[in-house]
Amino acid sequence: MIIGGIIMKGLKALLIVIPIVIISLGVYIGFSTQSTTYICSSENSSKISTNIFVSIEKYHPWVSFLSDAHGKLIYKVPIKESGSYNYQSNDTETLTLYKEDITKIEGSYSIKKNRLFLKTKNSFFEGKCRLLNDHCSNNIMH
């Protein structure tokens, strides 16, 4: 009798724990961002560097209800500087980059041409980018 009660309590606990784990995993996967990393090379003598690394994170569509941003662009100049910009995608070919003020454009990225123009804290960068890798922030799906 006592063993049967313990087994029933264990089964009831599993009936609660398993759905919580499944829902938690679904939320984790559903709220991940897709990230694409590029290396961009300057075609002119940029004051910042000849190469910078850029990651473009794409937010899910429902984030636009909470924010003007459709994603984030993060740049890294080895040893020198790094920063991030929010972006809006006005069309399927161009990302318009800004910091906090959506009306103050600080750069753009052409998806079709893989070209980046960026006004950084210390200078500016203009160049062509090539893909390094493509992944999700949670590394589960993409």
N, C-alpha and C positions, 0 to 999 in steps of 0.2 A: 504494500500500500504506500509506504513512504517513498520507495523507489519510483513508483508510477507518478506520484506527485512531483518529484524532482524532474522527471522526464517531461512532464506536461509544462512545468515552469520554464524549462530549457527551450522547448518548442515555441512557447509564447514569446520568449525573449528573441529567438531567431526570427519570428514573424515580424517583429518590430525592427530589429537590427538590419536585416537584409534589405528591406525597402529604403531605409535611411541611407545605406551604403550605395544603392543603385541611384537614388535621387542625387546624392552628393557627387557621384561620379558624372552623372548627366550634367549637372550645373558646372562642374569643373571643365568638362569638354566643351560645353556650350558657350562659356564665357572666355575661351582662349582667344588669343589674337594670332593671326597669321603674320609671320615675319619673314621678310626677304632681305638678304644682305648682298650689297654690291661693293666693289672697289671702283672708285672713280678716279680718272686720270685727267689732269689739267692739260689742255692743249697750248696754253700760253704760260708765261712766267707768272704764276699766281703768287701772291705774297704769302699765302698760308702754307701751301705744300703742293707737291706735284701729284700726290696720291692721298685720298682720304677714304675711309670706310663708312658706308652708309647703310643703316638698317631701316626699312620701311615696315611699320606695323600697321596692319589693317584691322580696324574695329568692325564688329558686327553691326548690321543695319540698325538694330534697336538702340544703339548708343546715341544715334543722332537725335533721339527724343530728349536726351539729357544734356547734349553738348553740340556745339557747332562743328567740332572736329570729327573727321572720318577716320583719323588715324594719327600716327606720330612718326616723324622722321628723326632718327638719331644719327649724328655724325661723330666720327672720331678721327682726329689727326694724331698719328703716333707721336708721343712725347710732348706735343704742343698744346692741344686743346680738344674739347668735346662739347657737345650741346645737343639740344633737341628742339624740334618745331612741331606744332600741330599742323595738320593739313586739311584742306577741303578738296574734294574732287569735283571740279565744276563740270567736267565731262570725263569720258573714259580714257582720255589721252594725257591730261595734265593734272598734277597735284600743285595746289597753291599753298605755299608755306607761310606760316605766321607764328609768332610767340603767343602772347595773350590777346592782343587786339586783332580781331579778324580783318579789320580794315587796313592794317599796316602789313603789307606783303613784304616778306623778307627773303623770298626765293621761290623757285619752282622746279619741278621735276617732270620731264616729258617721258611718259611711259612708252610711247611709240618709238621715240628716238633714243631713249636711254641717256638723256642729257640732263645735267644738274646745274642750276645756278643758285648759289647760296651766299647770303650776306651773313658772315660769322661775327663773333664778338671782336675779332682783331682785323679782319680783312674781308675778302670775298673769294669765292671759288666758282669756276666755270669749267665744265669738262664732260667727258663721255664716261658712262658707267658700264660695267659688265657684271653679270650675276656670279656671286660666290656660292650662296646656298639659300634654300627656301624651306622653312619649317614653322611649326606652331610653337607658341610659347610654352605649352604644356608637353610638347614632344610626343603626344599620343596620336593626334590625327592632324590632317591638313587638307 
